Amino acid sequence: ANLPLQLWNCAMQFQRAARAVRPLGAALSLHAICWAPNYRQEGGVQRRSRLDVSYGQKNEAVKAQEITSPPVEVQLERLIRTACQRGLDEDFEVVRKLRMLEDDLWQRGKIHRVVLTGGPCGGKSTVMSDLIQMLSDKNFLVFTMPEIATEMFNWSGGRMWDDFKEEGLADDETWAKLQFEMTSVQMRIEDSIVMMARQSLAKRRMLPEPPRGAVILFDRGVVDNVAYCTEEAWSMVQEELGTTTARLRDRRYDYVIHLVTAANGAEKFYTLQQAEGADGTESARHESPDQARDMDMKTQQAWMGAKNHHIVSNAGKDFAQKREEVKNIIRRIIGDRVQEERSARLVCEFISCDDMKRFLRADPQVAYASFSEVRSTLLSDKVRLQKRTMPDKTVSYFYQDVKEDGTVELQFEMDAWHYQKKLRASQAGHETAVKDASGITEEEHSFQKLEDKIITFLYNDTYIRSHFFQPPGSEPMVIVEVECIPEDAAMKLPKWLRSKGTAEELCPCMKLLALA
């Protein structure tokens, strides 16, 4: 009732058009159209801003988005006019355009393009794996983009840097050729990933529990290449691309998170080995600590001016706290409450996974729930492999270094081929040890494995992550992780979930659990 009269009439026309064009069905039932046009002057050019469209999703705030392209309401009015004039079920072209427009409106503000950057040995690989797991549990679609420089290093058999090595102004043209190709490849892959994210959201938005959005995690962005070029070489790259650094920085990415190199503030942890090289593969990292600090500063300068630039340093914190700081940045981005304390872990009275699902459906205090299954294989006292399967059959694989309490110290995502290869190689090593060691049974050398079913839900604005599993030689158990200070954890649980004590005291297999 507070909308301007013409927009209210537009909304009513759209509803009539939606009823006329029957093939759209429920897909065309807009719950609210809440444009709020206003104008402001910027640089002598009149620009129009409008509020995005809210579809009544739980806990989804309406976000303001500035548009400089033709206003969406103009496109909508044209389609409405066409639909009202024709009003035919057979007008599939109008149906198709209305579908595309509604998908576009629904997706606005729900796709977050996040760059993880920084100097060498800053922790990007481990942090990216942390974010994949956290966001999946929070019902977000997660897309990842690998570091193109590392990929091209591998594609070239490690010869890329040697054959294109910068040796002064005379080599600027040669070096610019490499940077142009690398930037072009990266831009094409990034554009493809954004397209896939939009399509996936559009396809899944009519599900009973539609995704809250999509997060695209880029392991470095194209602007990182500025730090590896002279000013002359990068000018050549920009000329070939037909764009500028500011356009690349501001139009392709929404957030930039810079992880400062360990060579600055955590020197004893600086290493040339990348996280992906923990299993023995060759590393593309070659910088000394001084070079790493220099590259870190150049990278910060390259991204200077980005609209959302976060710098995560090593000062006054260990690596676990650094990882948590990045998680909190992402929590703010997606509109979640910031977690200041480590989650409490409680053992609860046993209920089955199916019983919990029934309780969740019946409890009005539950905002949403997501499900996953994790198979953990402990290869040694400190190393495990993890296979995570989501309800839509999406599968992710991780290599992890773990502490005694199950906390992940270091991890990176791997593909299915490397996961199986690592399993087979480790299994062969165990079998050889069993044959060579007298008096040692095969059972003593067999891998410890655990199937962990995970249900994550939001209860009264508190995230609760439930694990259903059966420890080897023990009864089935339920452990919950509650995002709050440990003293309040038991009080944050629903009435149908009762705590028995802390997991550290009662759980015999913390190393095998897929803890947050």
C-alpha positions in Angstrom: 0.0 0.0 0.0 3.0 2.3 0.5 4.2 1.8 -3.1 3.8 4.5 -5.6 0.5 4.0 -7.5 2.1 3.3 -10.8 4.3 0.6 -9.4 1.4 -1.0 -7.5 -0.6 -1.1 -10.8 2.5 -2.7 -12.4 2.5 -5.4 -9.8 -1.2 -6.1 -10.3 -0.7 -6.3 -14.0 2.2 -8.7 -13.5 -0.1 -11.0 -11.4 -2.8 -10.9 -14.1 -0.2 -11.7 -16.8 1.2 -14.5 -14.7 -2.3 -16.0 -14.5 -2.8 -15.6 -18.2 0.5 -17.4 -19.0 -0.3 -20.7 -17.4 2.9 -22.7 -18.2 4.8 -20.7 -15.6 2.7 -22.0 -12.7 4.2 -21.4 -9.3 7.5 -20.1 -10.9 5.8 -16.8 -11.7 4.2 -16.1 -8.2 6.2 -13.1 -7.0 5.6 -12.6 -3.3 6.5 -9.0 -3.3 7.7 -6.3 -5.8 9.3 -3.6 -3.8 11.1 -1.2 -6.1 12.0 2.1 -4.5 13.4 4.3 -7.3 15.5 7.3 -6.3 17.9 9.4 -8.1 21.3 10.9 -7.3 23.9 12.8 -9.1 27.4 11.3 -9.5 30.1 12.9 -11.7 27.4 14.8 -13.6 25.6 11.6 -14.6 22.2 10.8 -13.3 22.1 7.3 -11.9 19.1 5.3 -10.7 19.2 3.0 -7.7 16.5 0.5 -6.6 15.9 -2.0 -3.9 16.1 -5.6 -5.0 13.1 -7.9 -5.0 12.3 -9.9 -1.8 10.6 -13.3 -2.2 9.8 -13.9 1.4 12.8 -16.2 2.0 13.6 -16.9 5.7 16.3 -14.7 7.2 17.0 -13.1 3.8 17.5 -9.3 4.0 16.6 -7.2 1.0 19.8 -5.8 -0.3 20.1 -2.5 -2.2 21.9 -2.8 -5.6 22.8 0.1 -7.8 22.1 -0.5 -11.5 23.3 1.6 -14.4 21.8 -0.7 -17.1 18.2 -0.2 -18.3 15.9 -0.6 -15.2 14.5 -4.0 -14.7 11.0 -2.6 -14.1 11.1 -1.2 -17.7 11.8 -4.6 -19.1 9.1 -6.1 -16.9 6.5 -3.5 -18.0 7.2 -4.3 -21.6 6.8 -8.0 -21.0 3.6 -7.4 -19.0 2.2 -5.3 -21.8 2.9 -8.0 -24.4 1.5 -10.8 -22.2 -1.7 -8.8 -21.5 -2.2 -8.0 -25.1 -1.8 -11.6 -26.2 -2.8 -13.6 -23.1 -2.1 -16.9 -24.9 -0.8 -20.1 -23.3 1.0 -20.7 -26.6 3.2 -17.6 -26.3 6.2 -19.5 -25.1 8.6 -16.7 -26.0 6.9 -14.4 -23.4 7.0 -17.3 -20.9 10.7 -17.9 -21.5 11.5 -14.2 -21.0 9.4 -13.9 -17.9 11.2 -17.0 -16.5 14.6 -15.5 -17.2 13.6 -12.2 -15.7 12.2 -13.7 -12.5 15.3 -15.9 -12.2 17.5 -12.8 -12.6 15.5 -10.8 -9.9 15.6 -13.7 -7.5 19.4 -14.1 -7.9 20.3 -10.5 -7.3 22.3 -10.1 -4.1 22.6 -13.9 -3.7 25.8 -14.5 -5.7 29.0 -13.4 -3.9 32.3 -13.3 -5.8 35.1 -13.6 -3.3 38.8 -13.4 -4.1 41.3 -15.1 -1.7 44.7 -13.5 -2.3 47.9 -12.7 -0.5 51.6 -13.4 -0.4 53.2 -16.8 -0.6 52.4 -19.2 2.3 49.5 -17.1 3.6 47.2 -20.1 4.1 44.9 -19.7 1.1 44.5 -23.4 0.3 43.6 -24.3 3.9 41.2 -21.4 4.3 39.5 -22.2 1.0 38.8 -25.7 2.2 37.5 -24.3 5.5 35.1 -22.0 3.6 33.9 -24.8 1.3 32.8 -26.9 4.3 31.3 -24.0 6.3 29.3 -22.6 3.4 28.0 -26.0 2.3 26.7 -26.6 5.8 25.0 -23.3 5.7 23.0 -24.2 2.6 25.1 -22.2 0.1 26.2 -23.4 -3.3 30.0 -23.2 -3.4 32.1 -22.8 -6.6 35.9 -22.6 -6.6 38.4 -21.3 -9.0 42.0 -22.7 -8.8 45.1 -20.4 -9.0 45.8 -20.2 -12.8 49.5 -19.5 -12.3 49.9 -22.8 -10.4 47.9 -24.7 -13.0 50.0 -23.3 -15.9 53.1 -24.1 -14.0 52.0 -27.7 -13.8 50.8 -27.7 -17.5 54.3 -26.6 -18.6 56.1 -29.2 -16.6 57.5 -26.5 -14.3 59.2 -24.6 -17.1 56.9 -21.6 -17.3 58.9 -19.2 -15.0 62.3 -20.2 -16.5 61.3 -19.7 -20.1 59.5 -16.4 -19.5 61.7 -15.1 -16.7 61.6 -11.3 -16.4 65.1 -9.8 -16.8 64.4 -6.1 -17.2 62.7 -3.8 -19.7 64.0 -5.7 -22.7 61.9 -8.7 -21.7 58.7 -6.7 -21.0 57.1 -7.8 -24.3 57.9 -11.5 -23.7 56.7 -11.4 -20.1 53.5 -9.5 -21.2 52.7 -12.3 -23.6 52.6 -14.8 -20.7 50.6 -12.5 -18.5 48.1 -11.7 -21.2 47.5 -15.4 -21.9 47.3 -16.2 -18.2 44.8 -13.4 -17.6 42.7 -14.3 -20.6 42.4 -17.9 -19.6 41.5 -16.9 -16.0 38.8 -14.4 -17.2 37.2 -17.1 -19.4 37.1 -19.6 -16.6 35.8 -17.1 -14.1 33.0 -16.1 -16.5 32.1 -19.7 -17.0 31.9 -20.3 -13.2 29.7 -17.3 -12.7 27.4 -18.5 -15.5 27.2 -22.0 -13.8 26.4 -20.4 -10.4 23.5 -18.4 -12.0 22.2 -21.5 -13.7 22.4 -23.7 -10.6 20.6 -21.1 -8.5 17.8 -20.7 -11.1 17.4 -24.5 -11.3 17.2 -25.0 -7.6 15.2 -22.0 -6.4 11.9 -23.9 -6.5 13.1 -26.7 -4.2 11.5 -27.0 -0.7 14.8 -25.8 0.8 16.3 -23.6 -2.0 19.9 -22.5 -1.6 20.4 -19.3 0.4 22.7 -18.2 -2.4 26.0 -19.0 -4.1 29.6 -18.1 -3.1 32.3 -18.2 -5.7 35.8 -18.5 -4.2 38.6 -17.4 -6.5 42.1 -18.5 -5.6 43.6 -15.1 -6.7 42.0 -12.8 -9.2 43.3 -11.4 -12.4 44.4 -8.2 -10.6 47.0 -10.3 -8.8 48.9 -10.5 -12.1 49.7 -6.7 -11.7 52.1 -7.6 -8.8 54.2 -9.9 -11.1 54.6 -7.3 -13.9 56.6 -4.1 -14.5 54.4 -1.1 -15.1 55.3 -1.3 -18.8 54.5 -5.0 -19.1 51.1 -4.6 -17.4 50.3 -1.6 -19.7 50.8 -3.9 -22.7 48.5 -6.5 -21.1 45.7 -3.9 -20.5 46.0 -2.7 -24.1 45.7 -6.3 -25.4 42.7 -6.9 -23.1 41.1 -3.6 -24.0 40.3 -2.7 -20.3 41.8 -1.2 -17.2 42.9 -2.4 -13.8 40.0 -0.6 -12.1 37.4 -2.2 -14.3 38.9 -5.7 -13.8 39.0 -5.1 -10.0 35.6 -3.5 -9.5 33.4 -5.3 -12.1 34.5 -8.9 -11.7 34.7 -9.2 -7.9 32.6 -8.3 -4.9 35.1 -9.0 -2.0 38.8 -9.3 -1.7 40.4 -11.1 1.3 44.2 -10.7 1.6 46.0 -13.3 3.7 49.4 -11.9 4.7 52.3 -14.2 4.1 53.7 -16.1 7.0 57.1 -14.5 6.2 55.6 -11.3 7.7 54.8 -12.0 11.4 54.9 -15.8 11.5 58.4 -16.4 10.0 59.0 -19.7 11.7 56.0 -21.2 9.8 57.1 -19.9 6.3 57.8 -22.8 3.9 58.3 -23.2 0.2 56.0 -26.3 0.3 52.4 -25.5 -0.7 49.5 -27.2 1.1 48.8 -29.2 -2.0 52.4 -30.4 -1.9 51.9 -32.1 1.5 51.5 -35.4 -0.3 54.8 -35.0 -2.2 53.8 -33.2 -5.4 56.1 -30.4 -6.8 55.5 -26.9 -5.5 55.3 -23.8 -7.7 56.5 -21.7 -4.7 60.1 -20.5 -4.9 60.3 -17.2 -3.1 62.7 -16.5 -0.2 61.1 -14.8 2.9 62.3 -11.4 1.7 60.8 -12.0 -1.7 57.6 -13.2 -0.1 57.2 -10.1 1.9 57.9 -8.0 -1.2 55.3 -9.9 -3.2 52.8 -9.6 -0.4 53.1 -5.8 -0.4 52.9 -5.6 -4.2 49.7 -7.7 -4.1 48.2 -5.4 -1.5 49.0 -2.4 -3.6 47.6 -4.0 -6.7 44.2 -4.5 -5.0 44.2 -1.0 -3.3 40.9 0.7 -4.1 38.8 -2.4 -4.1 35.4 -1.7 -2.7 35.6 -4.5 -0.1 39.3 -5.1 0.7 40.0 -7.1 3.9 43.6 -7.7 5.0 44.1 -10.6 7.5 47.5 -10.3 9.1 49.5 -12.6 11.4 49.9 -10.1 14.2 48.8 -11.3 17.6 47.2 -14.5 16.4 48.0 -18.1 15.5 46.9 -19.8 12.3 43.7 -21.1 13.8 42.7 -17.6 14.8 43.6 -16.3 11.3 41.4 -18.9 9.8 38.5 -18.0 12.1 38.9 -14.3 11.2 38.4 -15.1 7.5 35.3 -17.2 8.4 33.9 -14.2 10.3 34.4 -12.0 7.2 32.5 -14.5 5.2 29.8 -14.7 7.9 29.3 -11.0 7.6 29.1 -11.2 3.8 26.3 -13.8 3.9 24.5 -12.0 6.7 25.2 -14.4 9.5 26.1 -13.6 13.1 29.9 -13.3 13.7 31.3 -16.2 15.7 33.7 -14.7 18.3 34.3 -18.0 20.3 35.1 -21.5 19.1 32.1 -23.7 18.9 31.3 -25.9 21.9 31.1 -29.7 21.3 28.6 -31.7 23.3 27.7 -35.4 23.4 23.9 -35.7 23.4 21.4 -38.5 24.3 21.1 -40.6 21.2 18.3 -40.0 18.7 18.4 -41.4 15.2 19.1 -39.2 12.1 15.6 -39.8 10.9 14.1 -38.8 14.2 16.0 -35.5 14.1 14.7 -34.8 10.6 11.2 -35.2 11.9 11.8 -32.9 14.9 13.3 -30.3 12.6 10.3 -30.4 10.2 7.9 -29.9 13.2 9.8 -27.3 15.1 8.8 -23.7 14.2 12.0 -22.3 15.7 14.1 -24.1 13.0 14.9 -21.8 10.0 16.4 -24.3 7.7 18.5 -27.5 7.7 21.1 -29.0 5.4 22.5 -32.5 5.2 25.7 -34.2 4.2 27.6 -37.5 4.6 31.3 -37.6 5.3 33.6 -40.6 5.1 36.9 -40.1 7.0 39.9 -42.4 6.6 42.7 -42.0 9.1 46.0 -42.8 7.2 48.2 -42.1 10.2 48.1 -40.4 13.6 48.1 -37.0 11.9 46.8 -37.5 8.4 43.3 -38.3 7.1 41.4 -38.2 3.9 37.8 -37.0 3.8 35.0 -37.6 1.2 32.0 -35.3 1.6 28.7 -36.1 -0.2 25.8 -33.6 -0.3 22.1 -34.5 -0.9 22.4 -33.5 -4.6 25.3 -36.0 -5.0 27.9 -33.3 -5.1 31.2 -34.9 -3.8 34.2 -33.1 -2.4 37.6 -34.6 -1.4 40.1 -33.3 1.2 43.5 -34.1 2.4 43.9 -33.0 6.1 46.5 -32.8 8.8 44.7 -33.2 12.2 45.4 -32.6 15.9 44.6 -35.1 18.6 41.2 -33.4 19.3 40.2 -33.6 15.6 41.0 -30.0 14.8 42.3 -29.5 11.3 45.7 -27.9 11.2 46.2 -27.9 7.4 44.0 -29.1 4.5 43.4 -28.7 0.8 40.8 -29.9 -1.7 41.7 -32.7 -4.1 40.0 -34.4 -7.0 38.6 -37.9 -7.0 41.5 -39.3 -9.0 44.1 -38.1 -6.5 41.9 -39.2 -3.6 41.8 -42.8 -4.9 45.5 -42.7 -5.7 46.4 -41.6 -2.2 44.1 -44.3 -0.7 45.7 -47.0 -2.9 49.2 -45.9 -2.2 48.7 -45.8 1.5 47.0 -49.1 1.5 49.9 -50.7 -0.4 52.3 -49.3 2.2 50.3 -50.8 5.1 50.1 -54.2 3.4 53.9 -54.2 2.9 54.5 -53.2 6.5 52.2 -56.1 7.7 54.1 -58.6 5.6 57.5 -57.3 6.8 56.7 -57.0 10.5 56.7 -60.2 12.4 54.0 -60.6 15.1 51.9 -57.7 13.7 48.4 -58.5 12.5 46.8 -56.9 9.5 44.0 -55.5 11.7 46.6 -53.5 13.7 47.7 -51.8 10.5 44.3 -51.4 8.9 42.9 -47.8 8.4 40.5 -46.4 10.8 37.3 -45.3 9.0 34.1 -43.5 10.1 30.9 -42.8 8.4 29.6 -39.4 9.7 26.1 -38.2 8.9 25.8 -34.4 9.5 22.7 -32.2 9.9 23.3 -28.5 10.2 20.4 -26.3 11.2 19.6 -22.8 12.5 17.7 -22.8 15.7 16.7 -19.4 17.3 19.6 -17.7 15.4 22.1 -20.3 16.7 23.9 -22.7 14.3 24.0 -26.3 15.5 25.9 -29.0 13.6 24.9 -32.5 14.5 27.1 -35.7 13.9 25.5 -39.2 13.8 28.1 -42.0 13.8 29.2 -45.2 15.4 32.7 -45.3 16.8 34.7 -48.6 16.1 33.6 -51.2 18.8 31.1 -48.8 20.5 27.5 -47.8 20.5 26.1 -45.1 18.0 26.6 -41.6 19.2 25.4 -38.0 18.6 27.7 -35.0 18.9 26.6 -31.5 18.3 28.7 -28.4 17.6 27.0 -25.2 18.9 28.2 -21.8 17.7 28.3 -20.0 21.0 30.5 -19.6 24.0 30.9 -23.0 25.7 29.1 -22.0 28.9 25.8 -21.3 27.0 25.9 -24.3 24.7 23.5 -26.7 26.5 20.9 -23.9 26.9 21.0 -23.2 23.2 19.9 -26.7 22.3 16.2 -27.5 21.4 14.2 -29.3 24.1 14.3 -32.6 22.1 18.1 -32.6 22.2 19.7 -33.2 25.6 23.4 -32.9 26.5 25.3 -35.6 28.4 28.6 -33.8 28.6 31.5 -32.5 26.5 32.7 -34.4 23.4 36.4 -34.0 24.6 35.5 -36.1 27.7 33.1 -38.7 26.2 34.0 -39.2 22.5 36.7 -41.8 21.7 37.3 -40.9 18.1 37.6 -37.1 17.7 40.2 -37.6 15.0 37.7 -39.2 12.7 34.9 -36.7 13.0 34.4 -34.0 10.4 34.4 -31.1 12.9 34.0 -27.5 11.9 
